[in-house]
Amino acid sequence: MYFRSITPVLERFSKLYPVLGITGPRQSGKTTTAKMLFGQLPYVSLENIDIRFQAQNDPRAFLANYQKGAIFDEVQHVPDLLSYLQEIVDDSPVNGRYILTGSQNFALNHHVSQSLSGRIGMTTLLPLSLSELGKPTDITLNIFNGGYPGLHQRNMHPIDFYPSYIQTYIERDVRQLKNIENIGRFQTFLKLCAGRVGQIINLSSLAQDCGISHTTVRQWLNILEASYLIFFLQPFHQNFNKRLIKMPKLYFYDTGLVCTLLGLEKESQLETHYLKGALFENLIILEIVKKRLNQGLPTNLYFWRDRTGHEVDLLAEWGGNIHAIEIKAGSTFQSDFIKNVQYFCELSKVAKGYLIYTGQQNGLHAKVKLIPIKGIEEMFFEDL
């Protein structure tokens, strides 16, 4: 059992709101965490067909069985239940009364925004972070394995875990969000997205390579985002330079999943893979995303690129400050690693510069702070 860093936020929100929402990818640990923290409440799985039938066909009678509260697991299966839940919490607003978990993004779900606005404390629980797993010792292995608790608790090899995960995801989550007739083509689309990790989205390229329309590309990307497989990093909005890229970058919520989609079967294959740098970048950005979400804070992360070739991998806009972060998989520091961060810091006049990489050298170099990946917790997060 892993201690989840989000625990204090869940406990705090349960004392502030009548409903606590815990969303995140399938099998990220939502149910286990909810049961551990709120074990005094009855547990109700809405993935159970019989229970789901009761909730759908007579929601008032169904909820009458849980007037004192409950954990409703995978609540996205019965979205109409939320409006009836609203009536109960409005009549008797007892904080921490209901815990809702879901494998779909509640923030993108109009049922939640319409029915429970102001009544629900929203949180997101992603797969295990590096700090939750323990200090990173082998970054290539961390990338290859990913962070799903089930894989680590059962000491499973990724090739035994992820194919089954993907199949379950498609059968349970994708089909609920949209009736996709050609599942084989959707699987191809998923692999094509994996091959574009860390890249700016090119709708035309995806459409052409998959043999689908632009409209379908947008719909399928929305499905992957709503079900917590991918997320987008938006371009930075402040107008330091008018000639900016405007499309977002694509990343995955788990690097182990990407490795499987890329066909990697052994950790050693990652060492020479052309996407190793992009996967390391995904890992670091994901680690920062997890840190923010586990603190109950908005991520406020962006990238920056102008049309003359200057690019900064990550901009974090926190507490009125801008942190410009370059991410490199190389272990030997080179001054070229930080030239774009230096350029952006000069351009913005306000940003602080960082390099996160796999080397050992730390400290300041030309006003940019060098942070070895093994020291990210102490040297980066505690510095903010």
C-alpha positions in Angstrom: 0.0 0.0 0.0 1.4 3.4 -1.0 0.7 6.6 0.9 -0.9 9.0 -1.4 0.3 12.6 -1.2 -3.1 14.0 -1.9 -4.5 12.6 1.4 -4.4 15.9 3.3 -6.3 17.6 0.5 -9.0 15.0 0.5 -9.4 15.2 4.2 -9.5 19.0 4.1 -12.1 19.1 1.3 -14.3 16.6 3.0 -14.6 19.1 5.9 -15.4 21.9 3.5 -17.9 20.4 1.1 -20.9 18.1 1.3 -19.6 16.2 -1.8 -16.0 15.3 -2.5 -15.1 14.4 -6.1 -12.0 12.2 -6.8 -11.4 11.8 -10.5 -8.4 10.4 -12.4 -7.5 7.6 -14.8 -8.9 4.1 -14.4 -6.9 2.1 -11.8 -5.0 5.2 -10.5 -6.0 4.4 -6.9 -9.2 6.4 -6.4 -11.3 3.6 -4.9 -8.6 2.3 -2.6 -7.9 5.8 -1.3 -11.6 6.6 -0.8 -12.2 3.4 1.1 -9.1 3.9 3.2 -10.0 7.5 4.2 -13.8 7.2 4.3 -14.3 3.6 5.3 -17.1 4.6 7.6 -19.3 5.2 4.6 -21.0 2.4 2.6 -19.3 1.6 -0.7 -21.4 1.5 -3.8 -19.9 0.5 -7.2 -21.9 1.9 -10.1 -20.0 -0.4 -12.5 -22.1 -3.2 -11.1 -24.9 -3.6 -13.6 -27.6 -4.4 -11.1 -26.8 -1.5 -8.9 -26.5 0.8 -11.9 -30.0 -0.3 -13.1 -31.5 0.6 -9.7 -29.8 4.1 -9.8 -30.9 4.8 -13.3 -34.5 3.6 -13.0 -35.5 5.0 -9.6 -32.8 7.4 -8.4 -34.8 8.8 -5.5 -35.5 5.4 -4.1 -31.9 4.4 -4.7 -30.5 7.4 -2.8 -33.0 7.0 0.0 -30.8 4.0 1.0 -27.9 6.3 1.5 -29.3 9.3 3.3 -26.3 9.4 5.7 -23.8 9.3 2.9 -21.9 6.9 0.7 -18.9 6.4 -1.6 -20.3 6.2 -5.1 -17.7 4.6 -7.3 -17.5 5.4 -11.1 -20.4 7.8 -10.9 -20.0 8.8 -14.6 -22.1 5.7 -15.4 -25.2 7.4 -13.9 -24.7 11.1 -14.5 -28.4 11.9 -13.9 -27.9 10.8 -10.3 -26.1 14.0 -9.6 -29.2 16.3 -9.9 -31.0 14.1 -7.3 -27.9 14.2 -5.1 -28.1 18.0 -5.3 -31.6 18.0 -3.7 -30.3 15.9 -0.8 -27.3 18.1 0.0 -29.2 21.3 -0.4 -31.8 20.1 2.1 -29.2 18.9 4.5 -25.7 20.2 3.7 -23.5 17.9 5.9 -19.9 18.2 4.8 -18.1 15.0 3.8 -21.4 13.2 3.2 -20.8 11.8 -0.2 -17.6 10.7 -2.0 -17.8 10.5 -5.8 -15.1 8.8 -7.9 -14.9 8.7 -11.6 -12.6 7.8 -14.5 -13.9 10.7 -16.6 -12.9 14.3 -16.1 -15.7 15.9 -14.0 -14.5 19.4 -15.1 -15.5 18.5 -18.7 -18.8 17.0 -17.5 -21.8 19.4 -17.7 -23.7 17.2 -15.2 -21.3 18.1 -12.5 -21.0 21.8 -13.4 -24.8 22.2 -13.5 -25.8 20.0 -10.6 -23.0 20.3 -8.0 -21.4 23.6 -8.6 -20.4 25.1 -5.2 -21.3 21.9 -3.5 -18.4 19.7 -4.5 -14.7 19.8 -3.8 -12.9 18.5 -6.9 -9.6 16.6 -6.8 -7.7 14.6 -9.3 -5.7 11.5 -8.4 -3.1 10.4 -11.0 -0.9 7.3 -10.9 1.9 7.2 -8.4 4.5 10.0 -8.5 8.2 9.4 -8.2 8.1 10.6 -4.6 5.3 8.2 -3.8 7.2 5.4 -5.3 10.4 6.4 -3.5 13.3 8.5 -4.7 14.1 7.9 -8.4 17.0 5.5 -8.8 16.6 4.4 -12.5 14.9 7.0 -14.6 14.7 4.7 -17.7 13.0 2.1 -15.6 10.6 4.7 -14.1 9.6 5.8 -17.6 9.2 2.2 -18.8 7.1 1.0 -15.8 4.9 4.1 -15.4 3.1 4.7 -12.2 0.0 2.6 -11.9 -0.3 1.2 -8.4 -1.5 -2.2 -9.5 1.6 -2.8 -11.6 3.9 -1.9 -8.7 2.0 -3.7 -5.9 1.9 -6.9 -7.9 5.4 -6.6 -9.3 4.0 -7.0 -12.8 6.0 -6.5 -16.0 4.5 -3.7 -18.2 3.9 -6.1 -21.0 1.6 -8.1 -18.7 -0.2 -5.0 -17.4 -0.7 -2.4 -20.1 -2.3 -4.4 -22.9 -5.1 -5.5 -20.5 -5.4 -2.0 -19.2 -5.8 -0.6 -22.8 -8.4 -3.3 -23.6 -10.4 -2.5 -20.5 -10.1 1.2 -21.1 -11.6 0.9 -24.7 -14.3 -1.5 -23.6 -15.5 0.4 -20.6 -14.6 4.1 -21.0 -14.3 4.8 -24.7 -17.6 3.0 -25.6 -19.4 5.0 -22.9 -18.1 8.3 -24.1 -18.8 7.7 -27.8 -20.1 4.9 -30.0 -17.0 4.2 -32.0 -17.7 1.7 -34.7 -14.2 1.0 -35.9 -12.3 0.2 -32.7 -9.3 -1.1 -34.6 -8.9 2.4 -36.2 -9.2 4.0 -32.8 -6.5 1.8 -31.4 -4.3 2.9 -34.4 -5.1 6.5 -33.5 -4.0 5.9 -29.9 -0.7 4.5 -31.1 -0.2 7.4 -33.5 -0.8 9.8 -30.5 1.9 7.9 -28.6 4.3 8.5 -31.4 3.6 12.2 -31.1 4.3 12.6 -27.4 5.7 16.0 -26.5 4.9 17.4 -30.0 2.6 20.2 -31.1 -0.7 18.8 -32.2 -1.0 18.6 -36.0 -4.6 17.7 -36.8 -4.0 17.3 -40.5 -1.1 14.9 -40.0 -3.1 12.7 -37.5 -6.1 12.7 -39.8 -4.0 11.7 -42.8 -2.0 9.0 -41.0 -5.1 7.4 -39.5 -7.4 7.9 -42.5 -10.1 9.9 -40.6 -11.5 13.4 -40.8 -10.3 16.5 -38.9 -13.6 16.4 -37.0 -13.0 12.8 -35.9 -9.5 13.6 -34.8 -10.9 16.4 -32.6 -13.6 14.0 -31.2 -11.1 11.3 -30.4 -8.6 13.6 -28.8 -11.5 14.9 -26.6 -12.3 11.3 -25.6 -8.7 10.6 -24.6 -8.6 13.8 -22.6 -11.9 13.3 -20.9 -10.9 9.8 -19.8 -7.5 10.8 -18.5 -5.2 9.2 -21.0 -3.8 12.4 -22.4 -3.5 16.1 -21.5 -2.6 19.2 -23.5 0.0 21.8 -22.6 -1.2 25.1 -23.9 1.2 27.8 -25.3 2.0 30.6 -22.9 -0.5 33.4 -23.3 1.6 36.5 -22.4 2.6 38.5 -25.5 6.4 38.8 -25.0 6.8 38.0 -28.7 3.9 38.3 -31.2 5.2 35.5 -33.4 4.1 32.6 -31.2 3.0 29.1 -31.8 -0.7 28.7 -30.9 -1.4 25.0 -31.0 -1.0 22.9 -27.8 1.4 20.0 -27.1 0.3 16.5 -26.4 1.4 14.5 -23.4 0.2 11.3 -21.6 -0.8 10.8 -18.0 1.5 7.7 -17.8 4.8 7.0 -19.6 4.6 3.3 -19.1 1.4 3.3 -21.2 3.1 5.2 -23.9 6.0 2.7 -24.0 3.6 -0.1 -24.5 1.7 1.8 -27.2 5.1 2.3 -28.9 5.7 -1.4 -28.9 8.6 -1.4 -26.4 8.9 -4.7 -24.6 12.1 -4.2 -22.6 13.6 -1.3 -20.7 16.8 -1.5 -22.7 14.8 -0.7 -25.9 14.0 2.7 -24.5 17.7 3.6 -24.1 18.1 4.0 -27.9 14.6 4.9 -28.8 14.2 8.1 -30.8 11.5 9.3 -28.3 13.5 8.8 -25.2 14.0 12.6 -24.8 10.3 13.2 -25.3 9.4 10.5 -22.8 11.7 12.0 -20.2 10.1 15.4 -20.8 6.7 13.8 -20.4 7.8 12.2 -17.1 9.1 15.5 -15.6 6.1 17.5 -16.7 3.8 14.8 -15.3 5.7 14.8 -12.0 5.1 18.6 -11.7 1.4 18.2 -12.7 1.1 15.5 -9.9 2.8 17.7 -7.4 0.4 20.5 -8.0 -2.8 18.4 -8.1 -1.7 16.5 -4.9 -1.6 19.9 -3.2 -5.1 20.8 -4.5 -3.6 23.6 -6.7 -4.2 24.4 -10.4 -1.3 23.3 -12.6 -0.9 26.6 -14.5 1.7 25.0 -16.9 2.5 26.1 -20.4 5.1 25.8 -23.1 6.6 28.7 -25.1 7.8 28.6 -28.7 8.2 31.4 -31.2 8.5 31.1 -35.0 12.2 31.7 -35.0 13.0 28.5 -33.2 13.3 29.6 -29.6 11.5 27.2 -27.3 11.1 26.6 -23.5 9.8 23.2 -22.6 7.8 24.3 -19.6 6.6 27.6 -18.0 5.0 27.5 -14.6 3.0 30.5 -13.6 2.7 30.2 -9.8 2.1 32.8 -7.2 2.6 35.7 -9.6 6.0 34.3 -10.7 7.1 32.7 -13.9 9.4 29.7 -13.8 11.1 28.8 -17.1 12.1 25.1 -17.1 14.2 23.3 -19.7 14.1 19.5 -19.5 16.9 17.4 -21.0 17.5 13.6 -20.9 21.3 14.1 -21.2 23.5 13.4 -18.3 26.4 15.7 -19.2 25.7 19.4 -18.8 26.2 21.5 -21.9 25.6 25.3 -22.1 23.3 24.7 -25.1 20.9 23.1 -22.7 20.0 26.4 -21.1 20.3 28.9 -24.0 16.5 29.1 -24.7 15.7 29.5 -21.0 18.3 32.3 -20.8 16.7 33.9 -23.9 13.2 33.8 -22.4 14.3 35.1 -19.1 16.0 38.1 -20.8 12.9 38.6 -23.0 10.4 38.4 -20.1 12.5 40.3 -17.5 10.6 38.4 -14.8 11.2 34.7 -15.2 13.5 32.4 -13.1 15.3 29.8 -15.1 15.8 26.1 -14.3 17.3 23.0 -16.0 16.0 19.6 -14.9 18.2 16.8 -16.4 19.7 13.4 -15.6 23.2 14.6 -14.7 24.8 15.2 -11.3 25.9 18.8 -11.4 23.8 21.3 -9.5 23.9 24.9 -8.5 23.7 28.1 -10.6 25.1 28.4 -14.1 24.6 31.8 -15.8 21.6 32.5 -13.5 19.9 29.2 -14.4 19.5 26.7 -11.6 20.7 23.1 -12.5 18.6 20.4 -11.0 19.5 16.7 -11.2 16.4 14.6 -11.5 17.2 12.8 -8.2 17.1 16.1 -6.4 13.9 17.4 -8.0 12.0 17.3 -4.7 14.5 19.2 -2.6 16.1 21.5 -5.2 13.0 22.4 -7.3 9.7 21.9 -5.4 11.1 23.3 -2.1 12.6 26.2 -3.9 9.2 27.5 -5.1 
